[in-house]
Amino acid sequence: MILKNADIVLKDGVKRLDLRVEQGRIAELAEHIRGEGIDCTGLTVFPGLIDMHVHLREPGAERKEDIKSGARAAVKGGFAQICCMPNTNPVADNKVVVSYIKARAAEEGLCLIHPIGAITEGQKGETLAAIGAMKAAGAVALSEDGKSVLKTSLMANAMLYAQDFGLKCLCHCEDPSLTDGASVHEGFYSTLTGLKGSIRAAEDIFIARELCLAESLGVPVHICHVSTYSGVQLIREAKARGVFVTAETCPHYFTLTDEAIKDFDTNTKVNPPLREEKDRLAVIEGLKDGTLDCIVSDHAPHHADDKNVEYNYAAFGISGIETSFALSYTELVKGGSLSLPALAEKMSAAPARILGLQGGEIAIGTPAHLTVADLRSSWTIDPAKFLSKGKNTPFAGRKVFGSVVYTFVDGEMKYPLKEGGKA
């Protein structure tokens, strides 16, 4: 396969080149490669996007999403690889569930799907899960997603065991004693709406704890979906001290503020909650200066019944894998905060590096995971057109730039989808 006349996003800039693939790997990059190919004039080629924080719901909650629908949504969104969180039913805390997810992913044959194992058995925060067995079955990281491990000694042991097996703990940071019953961020708009809010400290306290553990134990840690200006600063200071910490954020934290809750749209209910403008700006600054390493969607699809209720009773989460790239490109690149290589770093290279995945860059000999986009194309987000079962997005009607034209995995075109739903 040859891609012709493409604007290719490399580490050191964007260059107009042809790209040739052989046996699933990038074999040649040159100004002109002889032979027929796909004309990519006017299109931009990124290293295949990687989303290291998604929820596929299978097994156990297939009415919200399943591996097939999630994988189809992923390749439509430009993602060649995704990593799925363990809060399934049964929980992905053992080799059987991890192996099941890997087998189902192979069966669908779309994007590469990497399971993330639970830190504790049943995500109950009492006993460590079978970390070695999950690693052997294909788990690429550990997480208690949606909650923190409250017992600090247990969390310390988890970090040490994870390090022994070459894994990292991906930490959802939340003190439940400060968020009990809260739906939104505590501030002007929580007062205006009468909705119970939680303070930034609920997130920051556990960010600080995980940083202290990583520093004291000399092990790595990854902080999930950072949303507070103070959390960004804690991570920035820790990195300056040499703490081995990486961190992520999501498009909704740099495109929205808690003003969005004023109409009681339950699609704005996320955890951690949408914050204030100073938080949004701090998140963007954290992406610019490298404090925040990567952008993830935290794709959390829900059935309409889970959102079509009173705000306090609605489920947390946004169906975001099909909008993540366009929102990030529109807000950060067109907004002047990041270059195209910097966006590729946040959405591909950094996730690959953090989790030890193949891919993440366009270079001779690397797997031909490629995302081809038309950056000039504008479109309006319409959840009715989502391939995900989850239509829960606060971005309906929003105009964005950047349409995914092709998604390649190991040199095979996985998007557009062929008839029958497979590539």
VEXDO-777981 format. One line per field, with one value per residue (C-alpha): residue number from 1; residue in three letters; x, y, z. Coordinates in steps of 0.02 Angstrom, whole numbers, plus 50000, padded with zeros to 5 digits. Example, Ala and Ser with C-alpha at 12.3 -4.5 7.8 and 13.67 -1.06 7.14 Angstrom:
REM VEXDO-777981
n <- 1 / 2
res <- ala / ser
X <- 50615 / 50684
Y <- 49775 / 49947
Z <- 50390 / 50357
***
This chain:
REM VEXDO-777981
n <- 1 / 2 / 3 / 4 / 5 / 6 / 7 / 8 / 9 / 10 / 11 / 12 / 13 / 14 / 15 / 16 / 17 / 18 / 19 / 20 / 21 / 22 / 23 / 24 / 25 / 26 / 27 / 28 / 29 / 30 / 31 / 32 / 33 / 34 / 35 / 36 / 37 / 38 / 39 / 40 / 41 / 42 / 43 / 44 / 45 / 46 / 47 / 48 / 49 / 50 / 51 / 52 / 53 / 54 / 55 / 56 / 57 / 58 / 59 / 60 / 61 / 62 / 63 / 64 / 65 / 66 / 67 / 68 / 69 / 70 / 71 / 72 / 73 / 74 / 75 / 76 / 77 / 78 / 79 / 80 / 81 / 82 / 83 / 84 / 85 / 86 / 87 / 88 / 89 / 90 / 91 / 92 / 93 / 94 / 95 / 96 / 97 / 98 / 99 / 100 / 101 / 102 / 103 / 104 / 105 / 106 / 107 / 108 / 109 / 110 / 111 / 112 / 113 / 114 / 115 / 116 / 117 / 118 / 119 / 120 / 121 / 122 / 123 / 124 / 125 / 126 / 127 / 128 / 129 / 130 / 131 / 132 / 133 / 134 / 135 / 136 / 137 / 138 / 139 / 140 / 141 / 142 / 143 / 144 / 145 / 146 / 147 / 148 / 149 / 150 / 151 / 152 / 153 / 154 / 155 / 156 / 157 / 158 / 159 / 160 / 161 / 162 / 163 / 164 / 165 / 166 / 167 / 168 / 169 / 170 / 171 / 172 / 173 / 174 / 175 / 176 / 177 / 178 / 179 / 180 / 181 / 182 / 183 / 184 / 185 / 186 / 187 / 188 / 189 / 190 / 191 / 192 / 193 / 194 / 195 / 196 / 197 / 198 / 199 / 200 / 201 / 202 / 203 / 204 / 205 / 206 / 207 / 208 / 209 / 210 / 211 / 212 / 213 / 214 / 215 / 216 / 217 / 218 / 219 / 220 / 221 / 222 / 223 / 224 / 225 / 226 / 227 / 228 / 229 / 230 / 231 / 232 / 233 / 234 / 235 / 236 / 237 / 238 / 239 / 240 / 241 / 242 / 243 / 244 / 245 / 246 / 247 / 248 / 249 / 250 / 251 / 252 / 253 / 254 / 255 / 256 / 257 / 258 / 259 / 260 / 261 / 262 / 263 / 264 / 265 / 266 / 267 / 268 / 269 / 270 / 271 / 272 / 273 / 274 / 275 / 276 / 277 / 278 / 279 / 280 / 281 / 282 / 283 / 284 / 285 / 286 / 287 / 288 / 289 / 290 / 291 / 292 / 293 / 294 / 295 / 296 / 297 / 298 / 299 / 300 / 301 / 302 / 303 / 304 / 305 / 306 / 307 / 308 / 309 / 310 / 311 / 312 / 313 / 314 / 315 / 316 / 317 / 318 / 319 / 320 / 321 / 322 / 323 / 324 / 325 / 326 / 327 / 328 / 329 / 330 / 331 / 332 / 333 / 334 / 335 / 336 / 337 / 338 / 339 / 340 / 341 / 342 / 343 / 344 / 345 / 346 / 347 / 348 / 349 / 350 / 351 / 352 / 353 / 354 / 355 / 356 / 357 / 358 / 359 / 360 / 361 / 362 / 363 / 364 / 365 / 366 / 367 / 368 / 369 / 370 / 371 / 372 / 373 / 374 / 375 / 376 / 377 / 378 / 379 / 380 / 381 / 382 / 383 / 384 / 385 / 386 / 387 / 388 / 389 / 390 / 391 / 392 / 393 / 394 / 395 / 396 / 397 / 398 / 399 / 400 / 401 / 402 / 403 / 404 / 405 / 406 / 407 / 408 / 409 / 410 / 411 / 412 / 413 / 414 / 415 / 416 / 417 / 418 / 419 / 420 / 421 / 422 / 423
res <- met / ile / leu / lys / asn / ala / asp / ile / val / leu / lys / asp / gly / val / lys / arg / leu / asp / leu / arg / val / glu / gln / gly / arg / ile / ala / glu / leu / ala / glu / his / ile / arg / gly / glu / gly / ile / asp / cys / thr / gly / leu / thr / val / phe / pro / gly / leu / ile / asp / met / his / val / his / leu / arg / glu / pro / gly / ala / glu / arg / lys / glu / asp / ile / lys / ser / gly / ala / arg / ala / ala / val / lys / gly / gly / phe / ala / gln / ile / cys / cys / met / pro / asn / thr / asn / pro / val / ala / asp / asn / lys / val / val / val / ser / tyr / ile / lys / ala / arg / ala / ala / glu / glu / gly / leu / cys / leu / ile / his / pro / ile / gly / ala / ile / thr / glu / gly / gln / lys / gly / glu / thr / leu / ala / ala / ile / gly / ala / met / lys / ala / ala / gly / ala / val / ala / leu / ser / glu / asp / gly / lys / ser / val / leu / lys / thr / ser / leu / met / ala / asn / ala / met / leu / tyr / ala / gln / asp / phe / gly / leu / lys / cys / leu / cys / his / cys / glu / asp / pro / ser / leu / thr / asp / gly / ala / ser / val / his / glu / gly / phe / tyr / ser / thr / leu / thr / gly / leu / lys / gly / ser / ile / arg / ala / ala / glu / asp / ile / phe / ile / ala / arg / glu / leu / cys / leu / ala / glu / ser / leu / gly / val / pro / val / his / ile / cys / his / val / ser / thr / tyr / ser / gly / val / gln / leu / ile / arg / glu / ala / lys / ala / arg / gly / val / phe / val / thr / ala / glu / thr / cys / pro / his / tyr / phe / thr / leu / thr / asp / glu / ala / ile / lys / asp / phe / asp / thr / asn / thr / lys / val / asn / pro / pro / leu / arg / glu / glu / lys / asp / arg / leu / ala / val / ile / glu / gly / leu / lys / asp / gly / thr / leu / asp / cys / ile / val / ser / asp / his / ala / pro / his / his / ala / asp / asp / lys / asn / val / glu / tyr / asn / tyr / ala / ala / phe / gly / ile / ser / gly / ile / glu / thr / ser / phe / ala / leu / ser / tyr / thr / glu / leu / val / lys / gly / gly / ser / leu / ser / leu / pro / ala / leu / ala / glu / lys / met / ser / ala / ala / pro / ala / arg / ile / leu / gly / leu / gln / gly / gly / glu / ile / ala / ile / gly / thr / pro / ala / his / leu / thr / val / ala / asp / leu / arg / ser / ser / trp / thr / ile / asp / pro / ala / lys / phe / leu / ser / lys / gly / lys / asn / thr / pro / phe / ala / gly / arg / lys / val / phe / gly / ser / val / val / tyr / thr / phe / val / asp / gly / glu / met / lys / tyr / pro / leu / lys / glu / gly / gly / lys / ala
X <- 50000 / 50060 / 49991 / 50030 / 50056 / 50014 / 50056 / 50138 / 50153 / 50327 / 50412 / 50506 / 50368 / 50248 / 50318 / 50238 / 50287 / 50233 / 50224 / 50240 / 50182 / 50247 / 50191 / 50103 / 50250 / 50308 / 50439 / 50477 / 50452 / 50503 / 50452 / 50401 / 50373 / 50338 / 50177 / 49991 / 49922 / 49790 / 49793 / 49805 / 49823 / 49757 / 49752 / 49858 / 49928 / 49952 / 50028 / 49878 / 49787 / 49787 / 49652 / 49715 / 49554 / 49391 / 49244 / 49180 / 49054 / 49074 / 49055 / 48899 / 48828 / 48809 / 48652 / 48769 / 48910 / 48996 / 49164 / 49095 / 49008 / 49152 / 49281 / 49178 / 49162 / 49349 / 49406 / 49280 / 49359 / 49531 / 49593 / 49702 / 49724 / 49618 / 49636 / 49479 / 49446 / 49406 / 49238 / 49143 / 49030 / 49119 / 49262 / 49419 / 49520 / 49578 / 49653 / 49486 / 49401 / 49560 / 49577 / 49394 / 49414 / 49569 / 49478 / 49325 / 49435 / 49524 / 49356 / 49298 / 49464 / 49454 / 49564 / 49687 / 49606 / 49714 / 49629 / 49671 / 49658 / 49583 / 49700 / 49595 / 49482 / 49309 / 49368 / 49320 / 49482 / 49519 / 49639 / 49757 / 49698 / 49802 / 49919 / 50043 / 49907 / 49822 / 49986 / 50017 / 49842 / 49872 / 49832 / 49936 / 49903 / 49805 / 49667 / 49527 / 49439 / 49297 / 49364 / 49524 / 49602 / 49563 / 49687 / 49856 / 49960 / 49864 / 49893 / 50078 / 50086 / 49991 / 50119 / 50263 / 50186 / 50140 / 50320 / 50380 / 50272 / 50315 / 50144 / 50084 / 49938 / 49818 / 49740 / 49567 / 49591 / 49439 / 49406 / 49229 / 49202 / 49209 / 49103 / 48962 / 48802 / 48887 / 48844 / 48944 / 49087 / 49054 / 49046 / 48933 / 48837 / 48808 / 48731 / 48629 / 48560 / 48545 / 48646 / 48766 / 48946 / 49115 / 49269 / 49434 / 49516 / 49418 / 49527 / 49685 / 49705 / 49721 / 49829 / 49947 / 49942 / 49985 / 50127 / 50194 / 50189 / 50274 / 50410 / 50440 / 50437 / 50531 / 50398 / 50297 / 50116 / 49990 / 49855 / 49690 / 49578 / 49652 / 49525 / 49586 / 49710 / 49782 / 49802 / 49898 / 50013 / 50041 / 50094 / 50203 / 50296 / 50315 / 50391 / 50512 / 50569 / 50599 / 50446 / 50407 / 50228 / 50127 / 49954 / 49807 / 49658 / 49504 / 49428 / 49282 / 49402 / 49482 / 49326 / 49190 / 49165 / 49034 / 48929 / 48869 / 48768 / 48653 / 48523 / 48523 / 48581 / 48631 / 48755 / 48864 / 48875 / 49050 / 49170 / 49274 / 49153 / 49171 / 49265 / 49286 / 49372 / 49535 / 49539 / 49506 / 49647 / 49765 / 49729 / 49774 / 49933 / 49974 / 49959 / 50068 / 50211 / 50210 / 50138 / 49993 / 50063 / 49914 / 49734 / 49607 / 49421 / 49366 / 49234 / 49088 / 48937 / 48768 / 48596 / 48472 / 48380 / 48535 / 48536 / 48352 / 48321 / 48342 / 48519 / 48559 / 48510 / 48593 / 48748 / 48916 / 49003 / 49017 / 49020 / 49177 / 49282 / 49206 / 49230 / 49395 / 49510 / 49405 / 49377 / 49563 / 49617 / 49488 / 49520 / 49707 / 49783 / 49667 / 49659 / 49848 / 49898 / 49978 / 50063 / 50015 / 50168 / 50123 / 49945 / 50014 / 50125 / 49976 / 49860 / 49981 / 50165 / 50140 / 50007 / 50117 / 50267 / 50173 / 50098 / 50238 / 50133 / 50202 / 50164 / 50148 / 50258 / 50282 / 50454 / 50533 / 50503 / 50362 / 50189 / 50082 / 49951 / 49894 / 49756 / 49719 / 49616 / 49550 / 49591 / 49502 / 49337 / 49212 / 49066 / 48932 / 48928 / 48769 / 48751 / 48620 / 48763 / 48875 / 48924 / 48938 / 48780 / 48806 / 48733 / 48769 / 48867 / 48857 / 48932 / 48779 / 48767 / 48946 / 49046 / 49219 / 49361 / 49453 / 49365 / 49442 / 49451 / 49547 / 49606 / 49739 / 49794 / 49948 / 49930 / 49751 / 49612 / 49489 / 49391 / 49286 / 49195 / 49143 / 48970 / 48932 / 49023 / 49199 / 49344
Y <- 50000 / 50175 / 50341 / 50477 / 50665 / 50662 / 50791 / 50673 / 50720 / 50674 / 50710 / 50859 / 50933 / 50904 / 50851 / 50818 / 50639 / 50472 / 50326 / 50142 / 49997 / 49819 / 49674 / 49789 / 49905 / 50071 / 50026 / 50191 / 50378 / 50482 / 50631 / 50515 / 50328 / 50240 / 50144 / 50167 / 50218 / 50313 / 50497 / 50593 / 50766 / 50890 / 50756 / 50742 / 50577 / 50555 / 50407 / 50297 / 50377 / 50287 / 50313 / 50242 / 50271 / 50201 / 50099 / 49960 / 49891 / 49711 / 49594 / 49636 / 49800 / 49773 / 49881 / 50030 / 49972 / 49813 / 49773 / 49776 / 49944 / 50019 / 49961 / 50028 / 50196 / 50196 / 50174 / 50304 / 50421 / 50384 / 50268 / 50123 / 50066 / 50084 / 50028 / 49977 / 50001 / 49853 / 49907 / 49771 / 49637 / 49527 / 49645 / 49623 / 49569 / 49400 / 49316 / 49244 / 49412 / 49490 / 49344 / 49358 / 49542 / 49504 / 49362 / 49468 / 49608 / 49488 / 49421 / 49594 / 49631 / 49821 / 49924 / 49844 / 49831 / 49819 / 49773 / 49864 / 49753 / 49802 / 49844 / 49750 / 49599 / 49653 / 49834 / 49821 / 49897 / 49753 / 49630 / 49648 / 49565 / 49432 / 49557 / 49433 / 49324 / 49474 / 49536 / 49364 / 49367 / 49536 / 49674 / 49830 / 49927 / 49924 / 50040 / 50050 / 50162 / 50266 / 50258 / 50272 / 50135 / 50211 / 50109 / 50192 / 50040 / 49936 / 50067 / 50068 / 49879 / 49893 / 50015 / 49903 / 49746 / 49838 / 49895 / 49715 / 49661 / 49809 / 49890 / 50059 / 50105 / 50226 / 50321 / 50395 / 50523 / 50555 / 50566 / 50496 / 50578 / 50745 / 50696 / 50595 / 50641 / 50774 / 50790 / 50943 / 51059 / 51168 / 51348 / 51482 / 51364 / 51232 / 51370 / 51434 / 51262 / 51196 / 51043 / 50975 / 51011 / 50940 / 51044 / 51030 / 50957 / 50796 / 50767 / 50854 / 50759 / 50593 / 50665 / 50722 / 50551 / 50457 / 50578 / 50555 / 50366 / 50369 / 50483 / 50386 / 50215 / 50266 / 50193 / 50268 / 50322 / 50390 / 50514 / 50499 / 50637 / 50789 / 50929 / 51055 / 51198 / 51146 / 50966 / 51024 / 51123 / 50975 / 50867 / 51006 / 51025 / 50837 / 50822 / 50962 / 50860 / 50708 / 50607 / 50479 / 50535 / 50547 / 50620 / 50637 / 50749 / 50743 / 50859 / 50908 / 50982 / 51100 / 51140 / 51160 / 51238 / 51210 / 51345 / 51203 / 51128 / 51277 / 51200 / 51035 / 50938 / 50771 / 50746 / 50873 / 50760 / 50686 / 50627 / 50724 / 50866 / 51009 / 51147 / 51336 / 51439 / 51450 / 51260 / 51247 / 51368 / 51279 / 51113 / 51190 / 51264 / 51093 / 51016 / 51152 / 51138 / 50947 / 50933 / 50836 / 50703 / 50643 / 50669 / 50530 / 50525 / 50435 / 50367 / 50322 / 50269 / 50253 / 50196 / 50339 / 50279 / 50313 / 50496 / 50535 / 50561 / 50700 / 50767 / 50696 / 50521 / 50522 / 50418 / 50504 / 50507 / 50564 / 50458 / 50537 / 50425 / 50489 / 50672 / 50671 / 50704 / 50840 / 50931 / 50922 / 50981 / 51122 / 51186 / 51159 / 51168 / 51290 / 51380 / 51405 / 51305 / 51151 / 51112 / 50960 / 50861 / 50909 / 50846 / 50683 / 50670 / 50690 / 50572 / 50438 / 50442 / 50477 / 50343 / 50216 / 50264 / 50263 / 50091 / 50012 / 49990 / 49973 / 50121 / 50304 / 50373 / 50371 / 50302 / 50166 / 49996 / 50046 / 49965 / 50048 / 50115 / 50274 / 50402 / 50504 / 50662 / 50808 / 50954 / 51080 / 50988 / 51059 / 50959 / 50972 / 50844 / 50741 / 50599 / 50515 / 50474 / 50397 / 50216 / 50198 / 50139 / 50287 / 50449 / 50545 / 50699 / 50882 / 50931 / 50902 / 51043 / 51100 / 51140 / 51062 / 51039 / 50880 / 50734 / 50561 / 50492 / 50329 / 50228 / 50095 / 49959 / 49858 / 49929 / 49869 / 49994 / 49979 / 50137 / 50171 / 50015 / 49891 / 49820 / 49709 / 49823 / 49752 / 49828
Z <- 50000 / 49958 / 50021 / 49895 / 49919 / 50105 / 50237 / 50361 / 50544 / 50603 / 50769 / 50697 / 50590 / 50448 / 50279 / 50108 / 50070 / 50000 / 50121 / 50076 / 50185 / 50171 / 50281 / 50403 / 50433 / 50363 / 50233 / 50147 / 50164 / 50013 / 49908 / 49767 / 49774 / 49610 / 49596 / 49615 / 49783 / 49880 / 49835 / 49998 / 49924 / 50053 / 50189 / 50345 / 50408 / 50596 / 50685 / 50728 / 50874 / 51042 / 51173 / 51337 / 51435 / 51367 / 51432 / 51320 / 51448 / 51389 / 51479 / 51578 / 51515 / 51328 / 51322 / 51346 / 51231 / 51177 / 51101 / 50924 / 50937 / 51036 / 50910 / 50764 / 50852 / 50888 / 50708 / 50652 / 50778 / 50707 / 50844 / 50794 / 50975 / 51131 / 51311 / 51404 / 51589 / 51703 / 51776 / 51685 / 51759 / 51804 / 51841 / 51737 / 51890 / 51826 / 51673 / 51616 / 51587 / 51516 / 51395 / 51347 / 51301 / 51197 / 51107 / 51069 / 51004 / 50887 / 50830 / 50777 / 50691 / 50696 / 50813 / 50933 / 51105 / 51260 / 51425 / 51586 / 51740 / 51907 / 52051 / 52180 / 52174 / 52119 / 52133 / 52316 / 52381 / 52497 / 52414 / 52268 / 52107 / 52017 / 51935 / 51860 / 51785 / 51707 / 51635 / 51558 / 51483 / 51400 / 51525 / 51489 / 51650 / 51813 / 51871 / 51997 / 51872 / 51943 / 52120 / 52220 / 52324 / 52493 / 52597 / 52569 / 52616 / 52489 / 52355 / 52396 / 52375 / 52212 / 52143 / 52195 / 52122 / 51963 / 51945 / 51967 / 51821 / 51711 / 51730 / 51790 / 51902 / 51817 / 51960 / 51970 / 52108 / 52217 / 52404 / 52417 / 52586 / 52496 / 52346 / 52424 / 52334 / 52228 / 52043 / 51992 / 52040 / 52191 / 52135 / 52063 / 51950 / 52082 / 52188 / 52040 / 52000 / 52176 / 52130 / 52260 / 52216 / 52263 / 52295 / 52200 / 52355 / 52327 / 52173 / 52230 / 52395 / 52306 / 52168 / 52306 / 52391 / 52232 / 52197 / 52374 / 52357 / 52187 / 52255 / 52415 / 52332 / 52176 / 52060 / 51917 / 51928 / 51803 / 51851 / 51758 / 51688 / 51777 / 51791 / 51921 / 51906 / 52075 / 52019 / 51866 / 51979 / 52097 / 51950 / 51877 / 52042 / 52062 / 51888 / 51930 / 52081 / 51971 / 52019 / 51884 / 51851 / 51692 / 51675 / 51557 / 51529 / 51418 / 51285 / 51396 / 51524 / 51399 / 51297 / 51430 / 51601 / 51735 / 51653 / 51542 / 51686 / 51703 / 51585 / 51683 / 51529 / 51606 / 51464 / 51556 / 51709 / 51717 / 51852 / 51893 / 51856 / 51736 / 51826 / 51808 / 51674 / 51772 / 51778 / 51591 / 51553 / 51672 / 51587 / 51418 / 51493 / 51566 / 51394 / 51319 / 51444 / 51456 / 51631 / 51555 / 51442 / 51344 / 51291 / 51317 / 51288 / 51448 / 51329 / 51443 / 51339 / 51423 / 51372 / 51352 / 51507 / 51612 / 51562 / 51536 / 51722 / 51849 / 51854 / 52025 / 51969 / 51799 / 51763 / 51749 / 51581 / 51400 / 51243 / 51173 / 51063 / 50900 / 50945 / 51040 / 50892 / 50813 / 50978 / 51018 / 50847 / 50844 / 51020 / 51035 / 50861 / 50776 / 50944 / 50937 / 51090 / 51008 / 50844 / 50742 / 50803 / 50982 / 50957 / 50887 / 51041 / 51157 / 51063 / 51003 / 51053 / 51238 / 51267 / 51175 / 51279 / 51445 / 51417 / 51316 / 51159 / 50983 / 50873 / 50916 / 50778 / 50591 / 50554 / 50448 / 50525 / 50643 / 50633 / 50501 / 50621 / 50533 / 50550 / 50394 / 50419 / 50319 / 50433 / 50322 / 50337 / 50461 / 50528 / 50659 / 50798 / 50785 / 50913 / 50803 / 50684 / 50818 / 50791 / 50979 / 51067 / 51183 / 51113 / 51274 / 51224 / 51278 / 51110 / 51000 / 50873 / 50900 / 50744 / 50738 / 50613 / 50569 / 50487 / 50494 / 50317 / 50344 / 50493 / 50462 / 50583 / 50535 / 50361 / 50339 / 50311 / 50456 / 50421 / 50321 / 50376 / 50244 / 50234 / 50383 / 50504 / 50486 / 50392
***
